[in-house]
Amino acid sequence: MIAWAFGALFLLRTLGVAAQCPHNPTVTPNNLIFCPNAGSDTLWTQSYQAYQWYKDGVLQPGDTFQYRRVTHLDAGSMFSVDATLNGCTERSPQVPVDGWVFLLPVVATDGLQFPLCVGDTLRLRLLPPYTIHIQWTNGGVPIPGATDDTLLVTTDGDYSVSGAPEICPNFNQQLGVTLSYRFLPCSSGWDGNETSKHPPSTWVPNPLQGERLHLLGADPEEAIEVKVLDPLGRCILHKVLPAGTSTLEWTNEAKTNPAAHGFYTIVWTQDLRTRTQRLIVQNR
């Protein structure tokens, strides 16, 4: 038995295999996660006589200190260190260095319709993880007190927002786009009392699938001034129909030809009375 033990020891020495060192180095912290564009941090091991750091198993020349500086550029890599004590070198287990990754900010809308009418309320909500340091703007100017995730919009404006994730409070991100809204005077009827001379009128067909609109219930003795507004409230057609005419040819009159698929608003005036109607266009 003794002869066998001496033989085994001789064989280990002959093959160059040494017994494990009496020390067991480790690296801390072992859960380092960087925020985007963050600065740097430090990996440490215990106090020994000599050190050599490795990144993803590859020796790092010059990294021979008790610590190793890492940045967000090292995210996704594994680090370990050789620690030498009394001539015996032992390598630590690897520890990861990672980084937080966030999607671009997103705003959800509730109450959006085409067109938006005066009196409508549009709710804008900045979605997680952007939950702190929120600031809504209109035309690039911060809206006083608008620092919650939700903004109620009732007036014309060009809105945007910025915020940061709670876990990375210094990572403040802009929405990157402008949300433009226009509220139109979408009255539901004539702006005066209804009389037998001015019965309710409406444009047909609605939805529109061609290029011709006809106003039912029009007063044949009065001219009709017509405006068609696109979903952003821009006037794309302005025409005065003479008395006795109640048909509008979109093909001949509109700046957009033919009518593009979408939601429009028709505003028309007859006998000093104005009415507004929403129009769906289903042309392809």
C-alpha positions as CSV (number, residue, x, y, z in Angstrom):
1,M,0.0,0.0,0.0
2,I,2.8,2.4,0.9
3,A,4.7,1.6,-2.3
4,W,1.5,2.2,-4.3
5,A,1.1,5.7,-2.7
6,F,4.7,6.7,-3.4
7,G,4.3,5.4,-7.0
8,A,1.1,7.5,-7.5
9,L,2.8,10.6,-6.1
10,F,5.8,10.0,-8.4
11,L,3.5,9.6,-11.4
12,L,1.7,12.9,-10.6
13,R,4.9,14.8,-10.4
14,T,6.2,13.2,-13.5
15,L,3.1,14.3,-15.4
16,G,3.3,17.8,-14.0
17,V,0.0,17.7,-12.2
18,A,0.0,19.6,-8.9
19,A,-2.4,19.3,-6.1
20,Q,-5.0,22.1,-5.7
21,C,-3.8,25.2,-3.9
22,P,-5.0,25.7,-0.3
23,H,-6.7,29.0,-1.3
24,N,-9.9,29.5,-3.3
25,P,-10.1,33.0,-4.9
26,T,-13.5,34.4,-5.8
27,V,-14.5,37.6,-7.6
28,T,-17.0,40.1,-6.3
29,P,-19.5,41.4,-7.2
30,N,-20.8,38.4,-9.0
31,N,-24.0,40.0,-10.3
32,L,-22.8,43.3,-11.9
33,I,-25.4,44.8,-14.4
34,F,-24.7,48.1,-16.0
35,C,-27.2,50.7,-17.1
36,P,-26.9,51.9,-20.7
37,N,-24.0,54.4,-21.1
38,A,-23.2,54.0,-17.4
39,G,-19.7,54.7,-16.1
40,S,-17.5,51.9,-14.7
41,D,-17.3,49.6,-11.7
42,T,-14.6,47.4,-10.1
43,L,-14.3,43.6,-9.8
44,W,-12.2,42.5,-6.7
45,T,-10.6,39.4,-5.4
46,Q,-9.1,38.6,-2.1
47,S,-5.6,39.7,-1.1
48,Y,-2.9,37.5,-2.6
49,Q,0.7,37.9,-3.8
50,A,0.0,38.0,-7.6
51,Y,-2.9,38.2,-10.0
52,Q,-3.8,37.7,-13.6
53,W,-7.3,38.5,-15.0
54,Y,-9.1,36.7,-17.7
55,K,-12.0,37.9,-19.9
56,D,-14.1,35.2,-21.5
57,G,-11.2,32.8,-20.7
58,V,-8.7,34.9,-22.5
59,L,-5.7,36.3,-20.6
60,Q,-5.7,40.1,-20.4
61,P,-2.2,41.5,-20.6
62,G,-1.4,44.1,-17.9
63,D,-4.4,43.2,-15.8
64,T,-2.3,42.0,-12.9
65,F,-3.8,43.9,-9.9
66,Q,-6.1,42.8,-7.2
67,Y,-9.0,44.6,-9.0
68,R,-10.2,44.9,-12.6
69,R,-12.1,47.9,-13.9
70,V,-15.1,47.1,-16.1
71,T,-17.6,49.3,-18.0
72,H,-20.9,48.9,-19.8
73,L,-18.8,47.9,-22.9
74,D,-17.9,44.7,-21.1
75,A,-21.5,43.7,-20.8
76,G,-22.0,40.1,-21.9
77,S,-18.6,38.9,-20.8
78,M,-17.3,36.6,-18.1
79,F,-14.4,37.4,-15.8
80,S,-12.1,35.3,-13.7
81,V,-8.7,35.8,-12.0
82,D,-5.6,33.7,-11.3
83,A,-4.4,34.3,-7.7
84,T,-1.0,33.2,-6.6
85,L,0.0,32.6,-2.9
86,N,3.2,31.0,-1.8
87,G,4.0,30.0,-5.4
88,C,0.7,28.2,-5.9
89,T,-1.8,29.6,-8.4
90,E,-5.5,29.0,-8.4
91,R,-8.2,30.4,-10.7
92,S,-11.4,31.8,-9.5
93,P,-14.9,30.8,-10.8
94,Q,-16.1,33.1,-13.6
95,V,-18.5,35.9,-12.8
96,P,-20.7,37.7,-15.4
97,V,-20.8,41.3,-16.3
98,D,-24.1,42.2,-17.9
99,G,-26.1,45.3,-19.0
100,W,-29.7,46.4,-19.0
101,V,-31.3,46.8,-22.4
102,F,-34.5,48.8,-22.9
103,L,-36.9,49.2,-25.8
104,L,-37.5,52.7,-27.1
105,P,-40.3,54.6,-25.3
106,V,-43.8,53.9,-26.4
107,V,-46.9,56.0,-25.9
108,A,-50.4,54.3,-25.9
109,T,-53.4,56.3,-26.9
110,D,-57.0,56.0,-25.7
111,G,-59.9,58.0,-27.2
112,L,-58.2,58.6,-30.5
113,Q,-60.6,59.0,-33.4
114,F,-60.6,60.8,-36.7
115,P,-61.3,63.6,-36.6
116,L,-60.8,64.7,-33.1
117,C,-63.6,67.2,-32.2
118,V,-63.6,70.1,-29.8
119,G,-64.8,68.6,-26.5
120,D,-63.1,65.2,-27.1
121,T,-60.5,63.9,-24.6
122,L,-57.5,62.0,-25.7
123,R,-55.5,60.1,-23.1
124,L,-51.8,59.6,-23.8
125,R,-49.8,57.1,-21.6
126,L,-46.1,56.4,-21.5
127,L,-45.6,52.7,-21.1
128,P,-43.2,50.9,-18.7
129,P,-40.4,50.6,-18.0
130,Y,-40.2,54.4,-18.3
131,T,-41.9,55.3,-15.0
132,I,-39.8,58.1,-13.4
133,H,-38.5,61.5,-14.3
134,I,-41.4,61.9,-16.8
135,Q,-41.9,65.2,-18.5
136,W,-44.5,65.9,-21.2
137,T,-44.0,68.7,-23.7
138,N,-46.1,70.6,-26.2
139,G,-44.2,72.2,-29.1
140,G,-41.0,71.3,-27.3
141,V,-41.9,73.3,-24.2
142,P,-42.4,71.4,-20.9
143,I,-46.0,71.3,-19.7
144,P,-46.1,72.5,-16.1
145,G,-47.1,69.7,-13.8
146,A,-47.2,67.1,-16.6
147,T,-44.9,64.6,-14.9
148,D,-47.2,61.5,-14.6
149,D,-47.3,58.6,-17.0
150,T,-50.7,59.8,-18.3
151,L,-51.5,63.1,-20.1
152,L,-55.1,64.2,-20.9
153,V,-55.1,66.1,-24.2
154,T,-58.1,68.3,-25.1
155,T,-56.5,71.1,-27.2
156,D,-54.4,71.4,-30.3
157,G,-50.7,70.6,-29.9
158,D,-47.5,68.8,-30.8
159,Y,-46.9,66.5,-27.9
160,S,-43.9,64.4,-26.8
161,V,-42.5,63.0,-23.6
162,S,-39.4,61.7,-21.9
163,G,-38.7,59.5,-18.9
164,A,-36.4,57.0,-17.3
165,P,-36.6,53.4,-16.0
166,E,-36.7,53.2,-12.2
167,I,-33.8,50.7,-12.2
168,C,-31.7,53.1,-14.3
169,P,-32.8,56.6,-13.2
170,N,-30.1,58.4,-15.1
171,F,-31.1,56.8,-18.4
172,N,-33.5,59.5,-19.6
173,Q,-35.0,58.8,-23.0
174,Q,-36.9,61.0,-25.4
175,L,-39.9,59.6,-27.2
176,G,-38.2,60.6,-30.4
177,V,-41.4,61.5,-32.3
178,T,-44.0,64.3,-32.1
179,L,-47.7,63.4,-31.6
180,S,-49.6,66.1,-33.4
181,Y,-53.4,66.5,-32.8
182,R,-55.9,69.0,-34.0
183,F,-59.4,69.4,-32.5
184,L,-62.0,70.4,-35.1
185,P,-65.4,72.1,-34.5
186,C,-67.5,69.0,-35.2
187,S,-70.9,70.4,-34.5
188,S,-73.7,67.8,-34.7
189,G,-76.2,70.1,-36.5
190,W,-76.9,73.6,-37.8
191,D,-75.6,76.3,-35.6
192,G,-79.1,77.7,-35.2
193,N,-82.6,76.4,-34.5
194,E,-83.9,73.8,-36.9
195,T,-86.9,75.0,-39.0
196,S,-89.0,73.6,-41.8
197,K,-86.8,75.7,-44.1
198,H,-83.6,74.1,-42.8
199,P,-84.3,70.4,-42.2
200,P,-81.4,68.1,-41.2
201,S,-79.1,67.4,-44.1
202,T,-76.4,64.9,-44.7
203,W,-73.8,64.0,-47.3
204,V,-74.1,60.6,-49.0
205,P,-72.8,58.0,-49.6
206,N,-71.0,57.6,-46.3
207,P,-68.7,55.6,-46.4
208,L,-67.6,57.0,-49.7
209,Q,-66.3,54.5,-52.2
210,G,-66.2,56.6,-55.3
211,E,-65.6,60.3,-56.1
212,R,-69.0,61.9,-55.9
213,L,-70.9,63.2,-52.9
214,H,-74.5,64.3,-52.8
215,L,-76.1,66.5,-50.0
216,L,-79.5,65.2,-49.1
217,G,-81.9,67.8,-47.6
218,A,-80.1,70.8,-49.1
219,D,-82.1,74.1,-49.7
220,P,-82.2,74.4,-53.4
221,E,-82.6,78.2,-53.2
222,E,-79.2,78.7,-51.5
223,A,-75.6,78.2,-52.5
224,I,-73.5,75.8,-50.5
225,E,-70.0,76.6,-49.3
226,V,-68.1,73.3,-48.8
227,K,-64.8,72.5,-47.1
228,V,-63.3,69.0,-46.8
229,L,-60.6,68.5,-44.1
230,D,-58.2,65.6,-44.0
231,P,-57.5,63.6,-40.7
232,L,-55.0,66.3,-39.6
233,G,-57.5,69.1,-40.1
234,R,-55.9,70.5,-43.3
235,C,-58.4,71.8,-45.9
236,I,-57.9,69.7,-49.1
237,L,-61.1,70.9,-50.9
238,H,-62.9,74.3,-50.8
239,K,-65.8,74.8,-53.2
240,V,-68.9,76.9,-53.5
241,L,-71.8,75.1,-55.1
242,P,-74.3,77.4,-56.7
243,A,-78.0,77.4,-55.8
244,G,-79.7,74.3,-57.1
245,T,-76.5,72.2,-57.0
246,S,-75.9,69.7,-54.2
247,T,-73.4,67.3,-55.8
248,L,-69.7,67.5,-55.2
249,E,-67.2,65.9,-57.6
250,W,-64.2,65.1,-55.5
251,T,-62.1,64.1,-58.6
252,N,-62.4,67.6,-60.1
253,E,-62.1,69.7,-57.0
254,A,-59.9,68.0,-54.4
255,K,-56.2,68.7,-54.1
256,T,-55.8,65.0,-53.2
257,N,-57.0,63.0,-56.2
258,P,-58.5,60.4,-55.9
259,A,-59.8,60.5,-52.3
260,A,-57.4,58.5,-50.2
261,H,-58.6,55.9,-47.7
262,G,-59.3,57.4,-44.3
263,F,-61.4,59.6,-42.1
264,Y,-62.4,63.1,-43.2
265,T,-64.6,66.0,-42.1
266,I,-67.0,68.0,-44.3
267,V,-67.9,71.5,-43.1
268,W,-70.6,73.2,-45.2
269,T,-72.4,76.5,-44.9
270,Q,-75.8,77.4,-46.3
271,D,-77.9,80.4,-45.5
272,L,-75.4,81.5,-42.9
273,R,-75.7,78.2,-41.1
274,T,-72.9,75.7,-40.7
275,R,-72.8,72.0,-40.1
276,T,-70.0,69.4,-39.8
277,Q,-70.1,65.8,-40.7
278,R,-67.6,63.0,-40.4
279,L,-66.9,61.1,-43.6
280,I,-65.3,57.7,-44.1
281,V,-63.5,57.2,-47.4
282,Q,-62.9,53.6,-48.4
283,N,-61.2,54.1,-51.7
284,R,-58.1,52.0,-52.2
